[in-house]
Amino acid sequence: MEDEIVAAGAQIIWVLEADVRQTPGTAELCMAAMDGFGSLDQGWCVGDGQTEPVPGTFDNSPFSQYRGFDIIVHRETMEIVWSSSHGSPSGNENLDGDGVLAAVVEAIGTR
């Protein structure tokens, strides 16, 4: 599904806030997780434990509600055009690839 999201004009940014052991995320841990999911071909990995000027910037942002989130940026402007929460607690949207693609097409198409 990543190829279709990029073809729609978006860029994928994978943000790892923490791993399953609650170790602060690093770019390397993010890449290992995405590789395990088969999703390393598209997008960039960000480790929230390495954000500057303070680690935990994404975890403390309005995007983070519980365990994780997805953000989609417009490739030309890098402006965040859509976000969604995911993870195991109830209340998260947990969209599948088709749902994310539909949201991207709607967000990018309205620009």
PyMOL CGO cylinders between C-alpha atoms (Angstrom):
from pymol import cmd
from pymol.cgo import CYLINDER

trace = [
    CYLINDER, 0.00, 0.00, 0.00, 2.99, 2.34, 0.53, 0.3, 1, 1, 1, 1, 1, 1,
    CYLINDER, 2.99, 2.34, 0.53, 3.57, 2.73, -3.23, 0.3, 1, 1, 1, 1, 1, 1,
    CYLINDER, 3.57, 2.73, -3.23, -0.02, 3.86, -3.76, 0.3, 1, 1, 1, 1, 1, 1,
    CYLINDER, -0.02, 3.86, -3.76, 0.22, 6.38, -0.89, 0.3, 1, 1, 1, 1, 1, 1,
    CYLINDER, 0.22, 6.38, -0.89, 3.40, 7.89, -2.38, 0.3, 1, 1, 1, 1, 1, 1,
    CYLINDER, 3.40, 7.89, -2.38, 1.86, 7.87, -5.87, 0.3, 1, 1, 1, 1, 1, 1,
    CYLINDER, 1.86, 7.87, -5.87, -1.05, 9.90, -4.45, 0.3, 1, 1, 1, 1, 1, 1,
    CYLINDER, -1.05, 9.90, -4.45, 1.43, 12.69, -3.63, 0.3, 1, 1, 1, 1, 1, 1,
    CYLINDER, 1.43, 12.69, -3.63, 2.11, 11.98, 0.05, 0.3, 1, 1, 1, 1, 1, 1,
    CYLINDER, 2.11, 11.98, 0.05, 5.22, 11.07, 1.99, 0.3, 1, 1, 1, 1, 1, 1,
    CYLINDER, 5.22, 11.07, 1.99, 5.17, 8.52, 4.80, 0.3, 1, 1, 1, 1, 1, 1,
    CYLINDER, 5.17, 8.52, 4.80, 6.98, 9.30, 8.03, 0.3, 1, 1, 1, 1, 1, 1,
    CYLINDER, 6.98, 9.30, 8.03, 7.19, 6.41, 10.48, 0.3, 1, 1, 1, 1, 1, 1,
    CYLINDER, 7.19, 6.41, 10.48, 7.55, 7.65, 14.07, 0.3, 1, 1, 1, 1, 1, 1,
    CYLINDER, 7.55, 7.65, 14.07, 8.59, 5.16, 16.73, 0.3, 1, 1, 1, 1, 1, 1,
    CYLINDER, 8.59, 5.16, 16.73, 7.80, 6.58, 20.15, 0.3, 1, 1, 1, 1, 1, 1,
    CYLINDER, 7.80, 6.58, 20.15, 8.95, 3.46, 22.03, 0.3, 1, 1, 1, 1, 1, 1,
    CYLINDER, 8.95, 3.46, 22.03, 9.39, -0.22, 21.32, 0.3, 1, 1, 1, 1, 1, 1,
    CYLINDER, 9.39, -0.22, 21.32, 7.41, -3.05, 22.94, 0.3, 1, 1, 1, 1, 1, 1,
    CYLINDER, 7.41, -3.05, 22.94, 9.70, -2.93, 25.99, 0.3, 1, 1, 1, 1, 1, 1,
    CYLINDER, 9.70, -2.93, 25.99, 9.07, 0.84, 26.34, 0.3, 1, 1, 1, 1, 1, 1,
    CYLINDER, 9.07, 0.84, 26.34, 12.64, 1.62, 25.23, 0.3, 1, 1, 1, 1, 1, 1,
    CYLINDER, 12.64, 1.62, 25.23, 12.65, 5.13, 23.70, 0.3, 1, 1, 1, 1, 1, 1,
    CYLINDER, 12.65, 5.13, 23.70, 12.47, 4.91, 19.93, 0.3, 1, 1, 1, 1, 1, 1,
    CYLINDER, 12.47, 4.91, 19.93, 15.54, 5.34, 17.75, 0.3, 1, 1, 1, 1, 1, 1,
    CYLINDER, 15.54, 5.34, 17.75, 15.81, 5.53, 13.99, 0.3, 1, 1, 1, 1, 1, 1,
    CYLINDER, 15.81, 5.53, 13.99, 17.50, 2.13, 14.03, 0.3, 1, 1, 1, 1, 1, 1,
    CYLINDER, 17.50, 2.13, 14.03, 14.70, 0.53, 16.08, 0.3, 1, 1, 1, 1, 1, 1,
    CYLINDER, 14.70, 0.53, 16.08, 12.15, 2.16, 13.78, 0.3, 1, 1, 1, 1, 1, 1,
    CYLINDER, 12.15, 2.16, 13.78, 13.87, 0.76, 10.68, 0.3, 1, 1, 1, 1, 1, 1,
    CYLINDER, 13.87, 0.76, 10.68, 14.02, -2.69, 12.26, 0.3, 1, 1, 1, 1, 1, 1,
    CYLINDER, 14.02, -2.69, 12.26, 10.29, -2.56, 13.08, 0.3, 1, 1, 1, 1, 1, 1,
    CYLINDER, 10.29, -2.56, 13.08, 9.34, -1.34, 9.61, 0.3, 1, 1, 1, 1, 1, 1,
    CYLINDER, 9.34, -1.34, 9.61, 11.56, -3.99, 8.02, 0.3, 1, 1, 1, 1, 1, 1,
    CYLINDER, 11.56, -3.99, 8.02, 9.77, -6.60, 10.14, 0.3, 1, 1, 1, 1, 1, 1,
    CYLINDER, 9.77, -6.60, 10.14, 6.44, -5.29, 8.83, 0.3, 1, 1, 1, 1, 1, 1,
    CYLINDER, 6.44, -5.29, 8.83, 7.76, -5.35, 5.26, 0.3, 1, 1, 1, 1, 1, 1,
    CYLINDER, 7.76, -5.35, 5.26, 7.40, -1.58, 4.94, 0.3, 1, 1, 1, 1, 1, 1,
    CYLINDER, 7.40, -1.58, 4.94, 10.96, -0.32, 4.71, 0.3, 1, 1, 1, 1, 1, 1,
    CYLINDER, 10.96, -0.32, 4.71, 10.82, 0.53, 1.00, 0.3, 1, 1, 1, 1, 1, 1,
    CYLINDER, 10.82, 0.53, 1.00, 8.89, 3.78, 1.46, 0.3, 1, 1, 1, 1, 1, 1,
    CYLINDER, 8.89, 3.78, 1.46, 9.10, 6.64, 3.91, 0.3, 1, 1, 1, 1, 1, 1,
    CYLINDER, 9.10, 6.64, 3.91, 11.45, 7.86, 6.59, 0.3, 1, 1, 1, 1, 1, 1,
    CYLINDER, 11.45, 7.86, 6.59, 11.96, 6.55, 10.11, 0.3, 1, 1, 1, 1, 1, 1,
    CYLINDER, 11.96, 6.55, 10.11, 12.13, 8.85, 13.11, 0.3, 1, 1, 1, 1, 1, 1,
    CYLINDER, 12.13, 8.85, 13.11, 13.11, 7.73, 16.59, 0.3, 1, 1, 1, 1, 1, 1,
    CYLINDER, 13.11, 7.73, 16.59, 11.30, 9.85, 19.16, 0.3, 1, 1, 1, 1, 1, 1,
    CYLINDER, 11.30, 9.85, 19.16, 14.01, 9.14, 21.74, 0.3, 1, 1, 1, 1, 1, 1,
    CYLINDER, 14.01, 9.14, 21.74, 16.42, 11.00, 19.45, 0.3, 1, 1, 1, 1, 1, 1,
    CYLINDER, 16.42, 11.00, 19.45, 14.35, 14.09, 18.64, 0.3, 1, 1, 1, 1, 1, 1,
    CYLINDER, 14.35, 14.09, 18.64, 15.95, 17.47, 19.24, 0.3, 1, 1, 1, 1, 1, 1,
    CYLINDER, 15.95, 17.47, 19.24, 16.04, 19.67, 21.14, 0.3, 1, 1, 1, 1, 1, 1,
    CYLINDER, 16.04, 19.67, 21.14, 14.26, 17.31, 23.57, 0.3, 1, 1, 1, 1, 1, 1,
    CYLINDER, 14.26, 17.31, 23.57, 13.65, 13.56, 23.29, 0.3, 1, 1, 1, 1, 1, 1,
    CYLINDER, 13.65, 13.56, 23.29, 9.95, 12.69, 23.33, 0.3, 1, 1, 1, 1, 1, 1,
    CYLINDER, 9.95, 12.69, 23.33, 8.80, 15.58, 21.15, 0.3, 1, 1, 1, 1, 1, 1,
    CYLINDER, 8.80, 15.58, 21.15, 6.35, 13.41, 19.22, 0.3, 1, 1, 1, 1, 1, 1,
    CYLINDER, 6.35, 13.41, 19.22, 5.14, 11.58, 22.33, 0.3, 1, 1, 1, 1, 1, 1,
    CYLINDER, 5.14, 11.58, 22.33, 4.33, 14.95, 23.92, 0.3, 1, 1, 1, 1, 1, 1,
    CYLINDER, 4.33, 14.95, 23.92, 2.67, 16.34, 20.80, 0.3, 1, 1, 1, 1, 1, 1,
    CYLINDER, 2.67, 16.34, 20.80, -1.07, 16.64, 20.15, 0.3, 1, 1, 1, 1, 1, 1,
    CYLINDER, -1.07, 16.64, 20.15, -0.73, 13.84, 17.57, 0.3, 1, 1, 1, 1, 1, 1,
    CYLINDER, -0.73, 13.84, 17.57, 0.06, 11.22, 20.17, 0.3, 1, 1, 1, 1, 1, 1,
    CYLINDER, 0.06, 11.22, 20.17, -2.96, 9.68, 21.88, 0.3, 1, 1, 1, 1, 1, 1,
    CYLINDER, -2.96, 9.68, 21.88, -1.97, 6.47, 23.63, 0.3, 1, 1, 1, 1, 1, 1,
    CYLINDER, -1.97, 6.47, 23.63, 0.69, 4.35, 21.88, 0.3, 1, 1, 1, 1, 1, 1,
    CYLINDER, 0.69, 4.35, 21.88, 1.21, 5.71, 18.39, 0.3, 1, 1, 1, 1, 1, 1,
    CYLINDER, 1.21, 5.71, 18.39, 0.08, 7.69, 15.43, 0.3, 1, 1, 1, 1, 1, 1,
    CYLINDER, 0.08, 7.69, 15.43, 0.48, 8.04, 11.69, 0.3, 1, 1, 1, 1, 1, 1,
    CYLINDER, 0.48, 8.04, 11.69, 1.09, 11.33, 9.95, 0.3, 1, 1, 1, 1, 1, 1,
    CYLINDER, 1.09, 11.33, 9.95, 0.96, 11.97, 6.25, 0.3, 1, 1, 1, 1, 1, 1,
    CYLINDER, 0.96, 11.97, 6.25, 2.66, 14.98, 4.75, 0.3, 1, 1, 1, 1, 1, 1,
    CYLINDER, 2.66, 14.98, 4.75, 2.23, 16.56, 1.34, 0.3, 1, 1, 1, 1, 1, 1,
    CYLINDER, 2.23, 16.56, 1.34, 5.43, 15.67, -0.48, 0.3, 1, 1, 1, 1, 1, 1,
    CYLINDER, 5.43, 15.67, -0.48, 5.82, 19.10, -2.10, 0.3, 1, 1, 1, 1, 1, 1,
    CYLINDER, 5.82, 19.10, -2.10, 5.37, 21.18, 1.06, 0.3, 1, 1, 1, 1, 1, 1,
    CYLINDER, 5.37, 21.18, 1.06, 6.05, 18.65, 3.86, 0.3, 1, 1, 1, 1, 1, 1,
    CYLINDER, 6.05, 18.65, 3.86, 2.95, 20.11, 5.55, 0.3, 1, 1, 1, 1, 1, 1,
    CYLINDER, 2.95, 20.11, 5.55, 1.10, 17.61, 7.74, 0.3, 1, 1, 1, 1, 1, 1,
    CYLINDER, 1.10, 17.61, 7.74, -2.21, 17.02, 5.96, 0.3, 1, 1, 1, 1, 1, 1,
    CYLINDER, -2.21, 17.02, 5.96, -3.57, 14.08, 7.96, 0.3, 1, 1, 1, 1, 1, 1,
    CYLINDER, -3.57, 14.08, 7.96, -2.99, 12.17, 11.16, 0.3, 1, 1, 1, 1, 1, 1,
    CYLINDER, -2.99, 12.17, 11.16, -4.51, 9.13, 12.83, 0.3, 1, 1, 1, 1, 1, 1,
    CYLINDER, -4.51, 9.13, 12.83, -3.95, 7.33, 16.12, 0.3, 1, 1, 1, 1, 1, 1,
    CYLINDER, -3.95, 7.33, 16.12, -3.09, 3.64, 16.31, 0.3, 1, 1, 1, 1, 1, 1,
    CYLINDER, -3.09, 3.64, 16.31, -2.19, 1.10, 18.92, 0.3, 1, 1, 1, 1, 1, 1,
    CYLINDER, -2.19, 1.10, 18.92, -3.86, -1.34, 21.23, 0.3, 1, 1, 1, 1, 1, 1,
    CYLINDER, -3.86, -1.34, 21.23, -5.91, 0.89, 23.61, 0.3, 1, 1, 1, 1, 1, 1,
    CYLINDER, -5.91, 0.89, 23.61, -9.53, 1.45, 22.71, 0.3, 1, 1, 1, 1, 1, 1,
    CYLINDER, -9.53, 1.45, 22.71, -10.32, 4.77, 21.10, 0.3, 1, 1, 1, 1, 1, 1,
    CYLINDER, -10.32, 4.77, 21.10, -7.59, 4.49, 18.45, 0.3, 1, 1, 1, 1, 1, 1,
    CYLINDER, -7.59, 4.49, 18.45, -8.64, 4.53, 14.82, 0.3, 1, 1, 1, 1, 1, 1,
    CYLINDER, -8.64, 4.53, 14.82, -6.29, 1.71, 13.70, 0.3, 1, 1, 1, 1, 1, 1,
    CYLINDER, -6.29, 1.71, 13.70, -6.94, 2.19, 9.99, 0.3, 1, 1, 1, 1, 1, 1,
    CYLINDER, -6.94, 2.19, 9.99, -5.75, -0.43, 7.55, 0.3, 1, 1, 1, 1, 1, 1,
    CYLINDER, -5.75, -0.43, 7.55, -3.79, 0.44, 4.39, 0.3, 1, 1, 1, 1, 1, 1,
    CYLINDER, -3.79, 0.44, 4.39, -6.94, 1.04, 2.34, 0.3, 1, 1, 1, 1, 1, 1,
    CYLINDER, -6.94, 1.04, 2.34, -8.27, 3.46, 4.96, 0.3, 1, 1, 1, 1, 1, 1,
    CYLINDER, -8.27, 3.46, 4.96, -4.98, 5.37, 5.05, 0.3, 1, 1, 1, 1, 1, 1,
    CYLINDER, -4.98, 5.37, 5.05, -4.88, 5.57, 1.24, 0.3, 1, 1, 1, 1, 1, 1,
    CYLINDER, -4.88, 5.57, 1.24, -8.45, 6.90, 1.11, 0.3, 1, 1, 1, 1, 1, 1,
    CYLINDER, -8.45, 6.90, 1.11, -7.56, 9.56, 3.70, 0.3, 1, 1, 1, 1, 1, 1,
    CYLINDER, -7.56, 9.56, 3.70, -4.43, 10.53, 1.76, 0.3, 1, 1, 1, 1, 1, 1,
    CYLINDER, -4.43, 10.53, 1.76, -6.29, 10.85, -1.52, 0.3, 1, 1, 1, 1, 1, 1,
    CYLINDER, -6.29, 10.85, -1.52, -8.92, 13.00, 0.18, 0.3, 1, 1, 1, 1, 1, 1,
    CYLINDER, -8.92, 13.00, 0.18, -6.34, 15.20, 1.96, 0.3, 1, 1, 1, 1, 1, 1,
    CYLINDER, -6.34, 15.20, 1.96, -4.02, 15.65, -1.01, 0.3, 1, 1, 1, 1, 1, 1,
    CYLINDER, -4.02, 15.65, -1.01, -6.88, 16.00, -3.48, 0.3, 1, 1, 1, 1, 1, 1,
    CYLINDER, -6.88, 16.00, -3.48, -8.32, 18.95, -1.57, 0.3, 1, 1, 1, 1, 1, 1,
    CYLINDER, -8.32, 18.95, -1.57, -5.09, 20.97, -1.73, 0.3, 1, 1, 1, 1, 1, 1,
]
cmd.load_cgo(trace, "trace")
